[in-house]
């Protein structure tokens, strides 16, 4: 048998360890051990909820990514066991009082979404989170109810969207924004826009959202332009996935320029937004201009030089 996912060997291993038979609950608990997405989910809960509350009340102390129990060293073994018993009793009381409602935030849909529906939703989203744009190869995607079940949202394809587990956890059931058409927005081009129709030969690097090209009229050697593939007028119209893409490519090419040319000692990064700011092509483009010692007589003021008399201060 060909095993294409960790789930299958984990289940077989579990069955062998349990003498050939195990409940779905036992198998599920074993699968959770290997599910990184669930660990990351509860890491976030620890940081923004439980850990934050306990640290604020001086029960714990946070040091980087680790937590410590205050005054733990002063506890005897008997006191430690007593506190564990108190916690166990408290956990049991809360479970008895709240029952299944305690985990309602993790199972808002009320019942499992059919596998065929899940497939259609992920296919429609092209395997990417319909909010932040991250790929399911990087972060597990979940099928979210646009209108939450708690607000009478229906279990049907028209009410589903694909969100990564982080976006879904942050959304909870407080928002009914529809992100399903966000992907189409990134495909928008204008037929008469020079940057929407750049020949592939001019592109030196690219990803899903952004292109990198050599400036046709370079200010200095190595001058690059970062151009969103979507037609958008200026920097202030960029969406978060495009900003993420720009920052990633900007750092990459800054490091490449410095590694290839040891004379590069600084950079100007900027864009023109609007006619009065000097914009002439109304498709967002961001300049990365490498600078070298002595390339102008007095570089003081840098980008302030867009208004010459204000450059020096």
N, C-alpha and C positions, 0 to 999 in steps of 0.2 A: 504494500500500500504506500502510495506517495503522500508524504506529510508536508503540507504547504504552510502550516501555521503551528506555532508553539502550543496552541490549545490541545491539539491531538495527542502528542506525546505526553503532555501534562496529565491528560485524562487517563491515558493507558497506565501511566506510572501510578496514579492515584488508585486505580482499580486493583492493580497488582498489590500495592501496599495494604489494601483493605480486603485481601483474600478474594479478589475477583468481583466484588460487588460494593457499590457506594451510592449514596443518594446524590441527587443533583446539587443539593446544598453543599455537601462535602466537596464535590468536584469544583463547584463555583469558588469556594474558599481557597482551594489550591490554585485555581486560575488567577485569583486576585494577587497572589504572591508574585506572579510574573507580569502583572499588568502595570507598567510604568505610569500610564496615564492616570490611574487611580491613586497611585502614590503621590504624583505631582498635584492632583486635585486636593488631597488632604494636606500636603505641604502648604498650599495656599491658604487653606482653612486655618492651619496652625498659625501662620504668620499674621493674617488679617483679622482673625477672630479669637480663638481660644488663647493663643500665646500672647496676643495683645492685651486681652483682659487680665490674665494672670500676672503679666509683667506690670501692668498699670496698678494692680492691687498689691504689688510687691511680694507676690508669692513666688514668682520666678524672676530670673535675670536673663536678658538676651545678650549674647556675645557673638556677633557675626550671624551665622546660620544656626548656632547652637543655643539651647536653653539649659539653665541650671536651676535646681530647686534651692531657694534661699535657706540657709542654716541646715542643709542636709547633714553636714559633718557632725552637728551636735546631737543628731538623733541616734538613740540606741537601737539595737536590732529589734527589741520588743516594740519600741515606739514606731519604727518603720512598718512592722507587721500590723500594728494597730491602725496606722493611717491607711494601709492598703485595704484592711477590712472595712474601714469607714468608707473609703472610695467605692469598694465593691457593693456595699449596702446602698450607697447613694445612687450608683448606676442602676441597680435593680429597681429601686423605688421610682426613678425617673421613667424607666422602661414600662413599669406597671401603670404609672399615671398617664403617660403620653401615648404608649403603644406605638402603632404604625405611623401616627401623625408626626412623630419625631423625625422621620426620614422623608417626609412629604416633599421637601425641596429637592430630593434626589430622584423622585419618581412622580413628577408632576403629571406626566401623560396618563397616569391611572392604569394603563396596561401597555404591554410591549407593542412596539410598532412592528408590523409584519416585515419579514426580511425582503419581500418583493418591493414594498414601499420604500424601505431604507435604500435599496439598490437604486431605485428611480431618483430619489432625492440626491444621492451622492453623484449619480451620473449627470443629473441636471446641473449640479454645482461644479462640474468638471474637477471633482476631487479637491476642492479648495473651500476653506471657510468663507461663507458669504458675507462676513463682516470684516475680518482682518486680512483675508486673502492667503493665509498660510496653507501650505499643501498638507494633505493627509499623510504624506510620507514623513513629514516633520512632526506633526501633532495630530493625534487621533480626532476624527470628526464624529460628531453626534448629531442625530436628527432632533431638531428643536421644534416645538409648537410655536408658531408665530403669535397667534392668540392663545395664551396659556389655557390649559384645561381648567384651571381654577377660575377662569373668566369665560367659561363655556366655549372654549375653542374646540373645533372638531378634529377627530382622528381621520384626516384625509389629506391627500397629496397637496391640495391647494393651501393647506395650513401648515406645511412642513418646510423647513429650511435647514441647510447644513451649516453647523457652527462647530468650531474646534471646542474642545472641552473647556478651555479657559474662557472663551467668549460666552459659552453657554452657561457656565457656572456664575459668571459675573452678571449675566442678564437675569437669571432666575426666572420668576414669573411676574416681574414688575414692568415689563415692556412688551409692546406688541408691534414693534417696528418690523417691516418686511424688507429683508436684505436680499431677496432672491434675484432681483434684477441688477444688483450691483456689478456683477461680472460683465454685463452688456455695456455698462458705462465705459469700461476700460477699452472697449473696441471702437470708440467714437473717433472718426477721422474727418478732416475737411479736404475736399478734392482740390481746392486752390491754395492749400497751405504748403509752403516749401518744406517745413519740418515734418509734416504728415506724409510726405512723399520722398523722403531721403533715399537715395540709392543705397543698396546694401554695401556697396564698395566703400562708402564713407564711414560706415559704422565700425568702430574699433572694439567695442564691447557692448553687451546688452544683457538684459534679463527680461522677465515677463512684462515689466512696467516701464523700463527706462532704457534709453540708448546713450552711448558715449561716442562723440565724434570729435575729430580735430577741427578747431576753429578755422574757418576759411580765410580769415584775416587775423592771424595770431598777433597778440600784443607782445608775447614773448615765446621763445621756443618751448613747445610742449603744451601750449594753451588748449584746453579741452572744453567742450560743451556737454552738459548733461541734459538730455531732452526727454520728457515723458512721451511714451508712444501715443497715449490718448491726447486728443486735441484739447488743450486747456490753456486759457489766455495767459495766466501768470502764476507765480509761485503760490499765491494765496488760495488758488483753486485746487491745489493738489490734495488728493486723498491720502489717508494714512499709509496704505500699502505702497503708494508712490514715494512718499517721504521716506519710508523705511528703505526702499530700493535705492533712492538717491543717496542716502547716508552711507549705505553699504558700498556702493560703487565709488562714491567720493573718497572714502578712506582707502579703498583698494588702489585707486589710481594716484592718489597722493603718495602712497608708499612706493608704488611702481616708479613714479617719476623720480623720487629721491634715491631709489636704488640704482636707477639707470644713469642718473646725472648727479654726481657728487657736488656740483656747483650750486644746485638748488638749495636755498637756505630758508625760503619762506613761500607763502602763497597768499594770493587774494582770491576770495570766494565771493561771488555776488551775482545779482540779477537785476535787470531793469523791469520795473512794474509800472506800466502806464506811459503815455506819450511824454508827459512832463518829467519823467524820470529817465527819458532817453530810449524807451522801448520802440523798436522799429518793426520787429517781427512779432506778431501777436499770437505766438505759441510759446509757452513757458520754456526758457532755456537758462541754465545756470552755468556761470563761468568758473573754471578753475585755472588760475593764471599763476604758473610757477615764477618765483622771484629769485634773483641771484644778486649777490653783493656787488654793488656798483652799476647795476643795470640802469639806474637813473642817479642823478647827482644827489638828490635829497629825498629818500623815500618816506620821511616822517609824515604821519597823517594818513598814509595809505589810501583807503577807500574814501576818506573825506575829500580827496582831490576831485570828486565829481563836481564840487563847487570850489574852484581853484583858490579863491581868497579865504576859504575856511579850512584849507588843508593843514596849515601849520597853526599850532596853538601852544 
